[in-house]
Amino acid sequence: MNKIKNSILVTATAAFFTACTYSRHFTTTYYKENEAALRAVRKNFAALYRIQPFSLEIKDKAATLIGLELHTDSIKYVYEFRLDEPYFFDTLAKYKFDIRQVSELVNAMQAAHCTWVSLLDYYENYQPKNLLFISVRHKDLTALLKPEKYFTLAFFNAPQPYDEKNRLLDRTDKKANRKINDAVYRRINDSVFYALMEKYR
Amino acid sequence: MQKRSFIFFLLFTLVCYEQLPAQRQRLRDRRYEYADRNLPAGQREALIYLDSIGSLPASPHWPNVNPDRFLQNLRTFALTPLRFYEGKGTNFCAYSAITYIPLHYDPPGFARFMIRLYTDGEAEMGRARIKPSKAVRNEAGLIKYKGALDISPAGQMWFLSLADHFKGYLNFFNRRFDKGDENTLWASTNFAKFNRMVRRLFNYKVKARGSDLLRPWIGNIYQYLKERSAKGPVFLYLNNRLLYKKKHTISRFGIPTHFVLLLDIYTSPDGKINMVYWDYGKKTLQQVTPRLLKKIIFGITHFYPEEE
């Protein structure tokens, strides 16, 4: 009887601690499983960004609420749209976006569980550069008693240096960790790095 | 030997004599160029002042601030004041918001202050004598991964100096600068400290409503902001977690964390409120509901530039 009690206790404790931790499996498998969808996000985002710089957010699971930030030279417009209203498509038309391509971007983001996509500026030796920043919101990244985490991906335009622990390094001195939004990033491949963060942007 | 030295001296004098009118002509050309660009008088005066300086020797007080980049930054501030950028993820938003005042009302004064701060390691603005600590002076020019702030050593100097000089209760447990403190409580600003900074730095008569924890008791906050912003600059101390969400979790306990400059506010046909504010080196137009507007605003600071 004691043995049964003990095994129940051990199982319950293990289950409790598993519920309190994020899935490590996720960080290792997510990219491979969603590579095609991520490629579609990158391709569509890059094409649309050339028309007008912007950032896009899918606010809910069913993608009925969309956040759009449009960046012009002088002002940033922050919009929130419900897809059952015509305003989103009116705005896209006003800025001459290809609506079919925006739909493809939203679909690819949904397929890859992306909640946010934007282009981040950074500087290297006083030279401006940019990287594509994608945040993923996934149920595997939620845990009991812990705040929700986001799996964020940084896509660089060129291979980046990294250390023996696969952490992204500063290109200028190749010693310090190069941080993005104050987080240390780890290698997926030579130009794609990831970090788990508490904020999606 | 003496004869050769004399000839060198003569040649040197001749070259200088030849170059002086050319330099004067260049400065004159620049004056016309600024006039052609229709720049406001203050900005023009700041640029002419910076041109008259020409170049600066490296300052022993700011070992990591390159003098040429520093001067270039000051020119950029004078030319495009609304591009002034506080850096990604820093706690410099309050210092950045108040920078609108000198860059808008006294660009040459700001340029002179920065030059003095660079050359002497200390300078006076309004009733404040800013004398940054050595740790801060060594750090300016080294802050990285903050977007455009990385290439603005002058901006880093200004933010670090203000954060080092002005202290509020939020800075109580972290009063001395350590590397990375631009992201910590060392750099943060509470509402009273913000108002004190505006009063001391610019000698303006400041009126403030609100606090760090309780929202101001104003019946129609939209109307209040509309009236005040028509008379002069209005700064808002707001809960940015609600205005500009970065997480999906809903927090019931809302506190203000961000300062912005309100540039315009008006209603849209569907009853929502369009607010145009300035932060992170850009104007932003965002639509909010009247309920959200009331919920996010904790502090309103305004002053009348003509009243000192």
Contacts between the chains, C-beta under 8 A, distances in Angstrom:
chain1	res1	chain2	res2	distance
A	71	B	282	7.9
A	74	B	82	8.0
A	74	B	282	7.9
A	74	B	283	6.3
A	75	B	276	7.5
A	75	B	282	6.9
A	75	B	283	4.4
A	75	B	284	6.9
A	75	B	285	5.8
A	76	B	282	5.2
A	76	B	283	7.1
A	76	B	284	4.6
A	76	B	285	7.3
A	77	B	284	7.7
A	77	B	285	5.1
A	77	B	286	7.9
A	78	B	244	7.5
A	78	B	284	6.0
A	78	B	285	7.0
A	78	B	286	4.2
A	78	B	287	7.7
A	79	B	287	7.2
A	80	B	287	7.5
A	115	B	248	7.8
A	120	B	147	7.9
A	121	B	147	5.6
A	121	B	148	7.0
A	122	B	145	7.0
A	122	B	147	6.7
A	122	B	150	7.5
A	123	B	147	7.6
A	123	B	148	7.4
A	123	B	150	4.4
A	123	B	151	5.2
A	126	B	69	7.9
A	126	B	151	5.4
A	137	B	248	6.9
A	147	B	247	7.7
A	147	B	249	6.5
A	148	B	247	7.0
A	148	B	248	6.4
A	148	B	249	6.0
A	170	B	144	7.7
A	178	B	145	6.8
A	179	B	145	4.8
A	180	B	145	7.0
A	181	B	88	6.8
A	181	B	89	6.0
A	182	B	89	5.1
A	182	B	145	7.7
A	182	B	183	6.4
A	198	B	247	6.7
A	199	B	246	4.0
A	199	B	247	5.7
A	200	B	246	6.3
A	200	B	247	7.0
A	200	B	248	7.7
A	201	B	246	5.4
